[in-house]
Amino acid sequence: MGWRSGQSYSQDLRDRVLRAVDGGMPVRQAAPMFGVSIAYIYKALIRRRMTGNAGINPHRGHAPRKLSGAQELALAAHIRSRPGITLAQAQAWLLAEYDVALSTGAIWNAARRLGLSFKKRPARGRAGPARRGRPAQALESGATVP
């Protein structure tokens, strides 16, 4: 399996690219040779000059979830026990009970992960076209409109 978008390059590849550029190879020649972008090489050179290290950033990626597993289960039980609850109400409950401030999107994602829904009513069949089957309104003279 090759490199995928969002993944870091391996340390071995980083070292080989920077060693080639340090050895005098032009960046525009090194990029296609190693299968990296020109911008990546310049960014790695700048990062090494600024920090002294061109390695993988350990803080890269998504922030860890704010809710623990026990808190997620408590949220699921709370939502199941109140079928008409809104995202804002669940948000307020989490803040009051666990002192955890989450965005509505984070609560939505947690509920979706737990297989829950915020629908107020069960799904129904589609409504028919408007005005179908209703009688026409009568005019003052008593005649009906076609």
N, C-alpha and C positions, 0 to 999 in steps of 0.2 A: 504494500500500500504506500502510495506517495504522499507528498505534502498536501494538506487540505487548507483551504482558507480559514483563518482564525487560529491556526496552529503555529507554534514557534518553530523556527528552523533549529535543527540539532546543533549542539555546541561544536561538533566536529566540522560541520559545514561552515559555521560562523568563523572558526579558526582558519580553515583553508582559504576562505574568501579574503579575510583580512590579511593573511600571510601573503597571498598573491598580490594584493594591492600594495602592501608594504614593500614587497620585492620589486616594485616598479611597473607592474601590469596596469594599464589604464582601466579605469572603472568601467568604461563602455565596452571593453573587451572581456573583463572578468564576469560581468553580469550574465551574458548569455552562456558563457562557458560553465558557470556553476548553477545556472537555472534560477537566478534570483533577479530582482529588479535593480535598476540603477539607484532608485530612491532608497532601497533597503541598504545598499552599501554605504551611501552617504550618511544615512541615519545611524548605522552601526559605527562609522568612523567618528561622527559627532558625539555619540554616546560614550565611546571609549575615551575621547579627548576630555569630555566633561566629567565623567565619573571614574575613569581609569579601568572600566570593566565593560566589555561588549557582550557579556553573557545574557542569558534569558532572565527577564525581569520576574522575580518571584511573586510580585504583587499583581501580575497581569491576569486578566480574566474577570469573571463575575464575582461580585461580592457574595459572601455566604448568606444564606437565608436568615432572617431575623427570628423566625418562629422555630422553636425546637419541635421535635416529634410529638412530645406530650402536649404542647400548646396547639399544634395542628389538630390533634385528636379532640382536644377540648373545643376548638373552634368548630369542628365538624359536628360534634354533639350539640353544640349551641345552635347551629344553623338548622340541624334536623329537628330540634325541638320547637323551633319557631319557623313554620313554613313561609310566613309573610315577611321575613326579615330582609332589610335592605343592606347594601354594602356599607352605607354610612352607619347603620346601627351595629353591624358586626365590627366595624372599625372602632366605634365608641366603646363597645363591650371589651374588645381586646385591650384598649388603653386603660379602661377602668379595672379590669381583672388582672392583667399581666403587666401593665405599664409598658406595653409594646406599641409604638406608633408605626402603623403601616399605611401605605398609600392604598387607594381603592383598587388599583391595578394589582398590587401584591396580594390583597385579600381575594380578588377575583382569581388569580392564578393558583392560590392555595386551595380555593374551593374546587376549581377545575381539576387540580391534581388529585383531590379527594373524591372526585366523581359527584360533586354536588352541583345544584343549580339554584339560581335565585328566581326562577319562574314563579309567578304568583298563582297561576291556575294551570291545570293540566292542558295539554294541547287539544284543540278541537278541530273539527272539519272546517274547510274554507267556507267563507260566506259566499253566497251567490251574488249575481250582479245586483246592483242597487235598483230599487223600484220594481223588481220583478214580482209579478203576482199580486200587486196591490191594485185596487180599483182606482180609476181616474177620479180626480176631485170634481165635484159638481159645481157648475156655475150658478149664479144667482137665479137664472131663469129655470133651472132644473135640468138643463141638458148636460150631458157628460162630455168631457174632452176626450177625443180618441187617443 
